[in-house]
Amino acid sequence: MPRSVVGRGIFSCDGSIDVSSIQPASQEEPAPIRPAVKRCISALVVLHVGAVFLAPLSFQTRGSLGSSPSVDTLLMPLRGYGEFLYLNRGYAFFAPDPGPSHLVQAAIGELTDPNLQEPVYPDLDRDWPRLLYHRHFMLAEYLTEIHHPPGPPPELKEQDPAAAELWEASRARYEYVRQSYVRHLRSKNPGRVVAIRRLEHLLPSFLEFDPGTTDLRSEQSYRVMPDQWDPVPMPMAAGAIAPAPAPELLPETVSPTPNSPTPSSPPQPTSPADATKSGVDVR
């Protein structure tokens, strides 16, 4: 007696199968997604894309007085989400045109000290593991990012007291952070005088770059960044980075001039007026 197998046809005793009796398995169609679920998914996608694009937009619209208020307003609800997924890191550094990098040079010891040390942070040859290099890189960039010159001008206090107050607060923040760097170096070098200054490492333009001859770490590509805004562009160094002047001769942080010292002419300020040409940050 042949026996029936549901969905597979009929088998006889001799092992043959009657294919004419095979019934196709029933196919259930998937349930359609409800419109409310579709709208929720679309909203989540829009919010995620917004978090991806608003973070670099906030960086690009940042000015001397801070970020754009309108962009910050849009970014505020998504800021925590972007930080949790790490969506707001490194956009400028990895851009096609990242611009110049910034470093911090320290003078540890007296100018006449034969053991005078002048380390630069970060240092690709010295910093290991590379996480330490990245840490120094971020600290140097941050110090330049928050830099605000001394001031404000007297006329600004009369014309716009709120802007003058913001100027003073920005300068106070910069001095506080800068002094924390100095304190850290002093703790690592007890009993020695410490001064720091900011450097800028310029990148050659597309027309200036020659793959065969251009040295991206050439000493001519570094310049000292002034503490005071200077309308006259500073020339690039004529030679190696000049030694940082003696800290005890530099009571204030001020702008270097086009006559800033070079390795062939080490700084020898003889008065407070001369000392104001050094561009060294020291407290």
HUKA-V638667 format. One record per residue. N is the residue number from 0. OMEGA is omega as a letter, one per 40 degrees, with the letter a starting at -180 (* if undefined). Layout:
<<N	OMEGA> <N	OMEGA>>
This chain:
<<0	i> <1	i> <2	a> <3	i> <4	a> <5	i> <6	a> <7	i> <8	a> <9	i> <10	i> <11	a> <12	i> <13	i> <14	i> <15	a> <16	i> <17	a> <18	a> <19	a> <20	a> <21	i> <22	i> <23	i> <24	a> <25	i> <26	i> <27	i> <28	i> <29	i> <30	i> <31	i> <32	a> <33	i> <34	a> <35	i> <36	i> <37	a> <38	i> <39	i> <40	i> <41	i> <42	i> <43	i> <44	i> <45	i> <46	i> <47	i> <48	i> <49	i> <50	i> <51	a> <52	a> <53	a> <54	i> <55	i> <56	i> <57	i> <58	a> <59	i> <60	i> <61	i> <62	a> <63	a> <64	i> <65	a> <66	i> <67	a> <68	a> <69	i> <70	i> <71	i> <72	i> <73	a> <74	a> <75	a> <76	a> <77	a> <78	a> <79	i> <80	i> <81	i> <82	a> <83	i> <84	i> <85	a> <86	a> <87	a> <88	i> <89	a> <90	a> <91	a> <92	a> <93	i> <94	i> <95	i> <96	a> <97	a> <98	a> <99	i> <100	a> <101	a> <102	i> <103	i> <104	a> <105	i> <106	a> <107	a> <108	i> <109	i> <110	a> <111	a> <112	i> <113	i> <114	i> <115	i> <116	i> <117	a> <118	i> <119	a> <120	e> <121	i> <122	a> <123	a> <124	a> <125	a> <126	i> <127	e> <128	a> <129	i> <130	i> <131	i> <132	a> <133	i> <134	i> <135	i> <136	a> <137	i> <138	i> <139	i> <140	a> <141	i> <142	i> <143	a> <144	a> <145	a> <146	i> <147	a> <148	i> <149	a> <150	e> <151	i> <152	a> <153	a> <154	i> <155	i> <156	i> <157	a> <158	a> <159	a> <160	a> <161	i> <162	i> <163	i> <164	i> <165	i> <166	a> <167	i> <168	i> <169	i> <170	i> <171	i> <172	i> <173	a> <174	i> <175	a> <176	i> <177	a> <178	i> <179	i> <180	a> <181	i> <182	i> <183	i> <184	i> <185	i> <186	i> <187	a> <188	a> <189	i> <190	a> <191	i> <192	a> <193	i> <194	i> <195	i> <196	a> <197	i> <198	i> <199	i> <200	a> <201	i> <202	i> <203	i> <204	a> <205	a> <206	a> <207	a> <208	i> <209	a> <210	a> <211	a> <212	a> <213	i> <214	a> <215	i> <216	i> <217	a> <218	i> <219	a> <220	i> <221	i> <222	i> <223	i> <224	a> <225	i> <226	i> <227	i> <228	a> <229	a> <230	a> <231	i> <232	a> <233	i> <234	i> <235	a> <236	i> <237	a> <238	i> <239	i> <240	a> <241	i> <242	i> <243	a> <244	a> <245	a> <246	a> <247	i> <248	a> <249	a> <250	a> <251	i> <252	a> <253	a> <254	i> <255	i> <256	i> <257	i> <258	i> <259	a> <260	i> <261	a> <262	i> <263	i> <264	a> <265	a> <266	i> <267	i> <268	a> <269	i> <270	i> <271	i> <272	i> <273	a> <274	a> <275	i> <276	a> <277	a> <278	a> <279	i> <280	a> <281	i> <282	*>>
